[in-house]
Amino acid sequence: MPAVLENFSLSGKTVLVTGGSSGIGRQIALSCAEAGATVLVTGRNEQRLAEVLREMGQGHHRSFVADLSVDAQLEQLSKDVGVIDGLVHCAGHAALAPVRMVSRAHIESQMDTNVVGPLLLTRHLLQRNAIQKNGSIVFISSIAAHIGVQGVAVYSASKAAIESMTRCLAMEVAKKAIRANCLAPGFVETPMLRALEATTGGVADTIARYPLGIGEPEDVANAAIFLLAPASRWITGTTLILDGGHTIG
Ligand SMILES: NC(=O)c1ccc[n+]([C@@H]2O[C@H](COP(=O)([O-])OP(=O)(O)OC[C@H]3O[C@@H](n4cnc5c(N)ncnc54)[C@H](OP(=O)(O)O)[C@@H]3O)[C@@H](O)[C@H]2O)c1
């Protein structure tokens, strides 16, 4: 393989993907496996995790059932996975409510999955020295952290929190040559988008404002591979927006 392409390979690396049982996380797991990584997938749905494991085919890939909103389960997960090179925090929860109707449960369920879980899982792994030198941590944020959209205040806040946290984490782990970055996608064709469509009665008007159309999970997976691979070794603490031009329009 030409040296320039080797920089984009994940050969010899072990990558943990949360939210690997569905949508974007599932595709990141499959693409990382195709790029040569040993992939560890986690989620709550055992059956869908088993399907992803089967789709990844040969290799030492493994799956772990864990609810990231339960402290004991995420701590156990950090022990079970062993030493890793890459970590993709893709598990996420989105719920709609205008601010005048938000409840503590609405806030906590999204903050737990989108902020507290990823932060504590990272903490446990760092504390155990389980992320190798030259490792890469990728958080899946959202363009919701950057724009104003009615009904998603808590979700937006959770993603903005993860982006600002990433900048601080990047400073803390740089001494070990570990990097931390975010990907902020716009609409991506997944079960989460279909659920949003069902709740709001349609998102066609918004989709029409995507100059390049909405994304496929592969579009996010390609960017995740870049951030996990040596090709991005000088990039840390940043957020890459993936939205087909939606937010510049
Ligand atoms: N789709 C979009 O348009 C879009 C746009 C911007 C950002 N994002 C972000 O991209 C990420 C993936 O979203 P998606 O569209 O792929 O959604 P999805 O298909 O609904 O998948 C969500 C994943 O998160 C996991 N998950 C949720 N709560 C969890 C918990 N408490 N513990 C462990 N795992 C949990 C689910 O696992 P189980 O199913 O096994 O429970 C599932 O694998 C999320 O962070 C989302 O905010 C999505």
The ligand as an SDF file (V2000), in Angstrom:
LIG
                    3D

 48 52  0  0  0  0  0  0  0  0999 V2000
  -28.9040   10.9000   12.9280 N   0  0  0  0  0  0  0  0  0  0  0  0
  -28.6670   12.1900   12.9360 C   0  0  0  0  0  0  0  0  0  0  0  0
  -29.2730   12.9570   12.1450 O   0  0  0  0  0  0  0  0  0  0  0  0
  -27.6410   12.7630   13.8720 C   0  0  0  0  0  0  0  0  0  0  0  0
  -27.2050   14.0810   13.6350 C   0  0  0  0  0  0  0  0  0  0  0  0
  -26.2360   14.6340   14.4630 C   0  0  0  0  0  0  0  0  0  0  0  0
  -25.7100   13.8830   15.4960 C   0  0  0  0  0  0  0  0  0  0  0  0
  -26.1580   12.6160   15.7220 N   0  0  0  0  0  0  0  0  0  0  0  0
  -25.5420   11.8890   16.8340 C   0  0  0  0  0  0  0  0  0  0  0  0
  -24.9940   10.6900   16.3320 O   0  0  0  0  0  0  0  0  0  0  0  0
  -25.0030    9.6990   17.3590 C   0  0  0  0  0  0  0  0  0  0  0  0
  -25.6420    8.4280   16.8000 C   0  0  0  0  0  0  0  0  0  0  0  0
  -26.9810    8.7160   16.4520 O   0  0  0  0  0  0  0  0  0  0  0  0
  -27.8150    7.8090   15.4300 P   0  0  0  0  0  0  0  0  0  0  0  0
  -28.5300    8.7260   14.5470 O   0  0  0  0  0  0  0  0  0  0  0  0
  -26.9620    6.7490   14.8860 O   0  0  0  0  0  0  0  0  0  0  0  0
  -28.9080    7.2110   16.4390 O   0  0  0  0  0  0  0  0  0  0  0  0
  -29.4990    5.7480   16.6640 P   0  0  0  0  0  0  0  0  0  0  0  0
  -29.5400    4.9860   15.3940 O   0  0  0  0  0  0  0  0  0  0  0  0
  -30.7520    5.9770   17.4290 O   0  0  0  0  0  0  0  0  0  0  0  0
  -28.4190    5.0550   17.6090 O   0  0  0  0  0  0  0  0  0  0  0  0
  -28.2260    5.5050   18.9290 C   0  0  0  0  0  0  0  0  0  0  0  0
  -27.2460    4.5690   19.5820 C   0  0  0  0  0  0  0  0  0  0  0  0
  -26.9860    5.0290   20.9150 O   0  0  0  0  0  0  0  0  0  0  0  0
  -27.1000    3.9360   21.8010 C   0  0  0  0  0  0  0  0  0  0  0  0
  -27.5370    4.3860   23.1150 N   0  0  0  0  0  0  0  0  0  0  0  0
  -28.5370    5.2740   23.4060 C   0  0  0  0  0  0  0  0  0  0  0  0
  -28.6500    5.4160   24.7310 N   0  0  0  0  0  0  0  0  0  0  0  0
  -27.7110    4.6020   25.2870 C   0  0  0  0  0  0  0  0  0  0  0  0
  -27.3440    4.3080   26.6160 C   0  0  0  0  0  0  0  0  0  0  0  0
  -27.9630    4.8720   27.6680 N   0  0  0  0  0  0  0  0  0  0  0  0
  -26.3370    3.4240   26.8310 N   0  0  0  0  0  0  0  0  0  0  0  0
  -25.7200    2.8460   25.7810 C   0  0  0  0  0  0  0  0  0  0  0  0
  -26.0140    3.0800   24.5010 N   0  0  0  0  0  0  0  0  0  0  0  0
  -27.0160    3.9490   24.2580 C   0  0  0  0  0  0  0  0  0  0  0  0
  -28.1210    3.0160   21.1490 C   0  0  0  0  0  0  0  0  0  0  0  0
  -27.9250    1.7150   21.6710 O   0  0  0  0  0  0  0  0  0  0  0  0
  -29.1470    0.6330   21.7980 P   0  0  0  0  0  0  0  0  0  0  0  0
  -30.0150    0.8390   20.5960 O   0  0  0  0  0  0  0  0  0  0  0  0
  -28.4080   -0.6590   21.8010 O   0  0  0  0  0  0  0  0  0  0  0  0
  -29.8450    0.9450   23.0510 O   0  0  0  0  0  0  0  0  0  0  0  0
  -27.7530    3.1390   19.6860 C   0  0  0  0  0  0  0  0  0  0  0  0
  -26.6810    2.2640   19.3660 O   0  0  0  0  0  0  0  0  0  0  0  0
  -25.7520   10.3070   18.5410 C   0  0  0  0  0  0  0  0  0  0  0  0
  -24.8180   10.8010   19.4760 O   0  0  0  0  0  0  0  0  0  0  0  0
  -26.5270   11.4600   17.9020 C   0  0  0  0  0  0  0  0  0  0  0  0
  -26.7890   12.4660   18.8320 O   0  0  0  0  0  0  0  0  0  0  0  0
  -27.1020   12.0360   14.9310 C   0  0  0  0  0  0  0  0  0  0  0  0
  1  2  1  0
  2  3  2  0
  2  4  1  0
  4  5  1  0
  4 48  2  0
  5  6  2  0
  6  7  1  0
  7  8  2  0
  8  9  1  0
  8 48  1  0
  9 10  1  0
  9 46  1  0
 10 11  1  0
 11 12  1  0
 11 44  1  0
 12 13  1  0
 13 14  1  0
 14 15  2  0
 14 16  1  0
 14 17  1  0
 17 18  1  0
 18 19  2  0
 18 20  1  0
 18 21  1  0
 21 22  1  0
 22 23  1  0
 23 24  1  0
 23 42  1  0
 24 25  1  0
 25 26  1  0
 25 36  1  0
 26 27  1  0
 26 35  1  0
 27 28  2  0
 28 29  1  0
 29 30  1  0
 29 35  2  0
 30 31  1  0
 30 32  2  0
 32 33  1  0
 33 34  2  0
 34 35  1  0
 36 37  1  0
 36 42  1  0
 37 38  1  0
 38 39  2  0
 38 40  1  0
 38 41  1  0
 42 43  1  0
 44 45  1  0
 44 46  1  0
 46 47  1  0
M  CHG  2   8   1  16  -1
M  END
$$$$
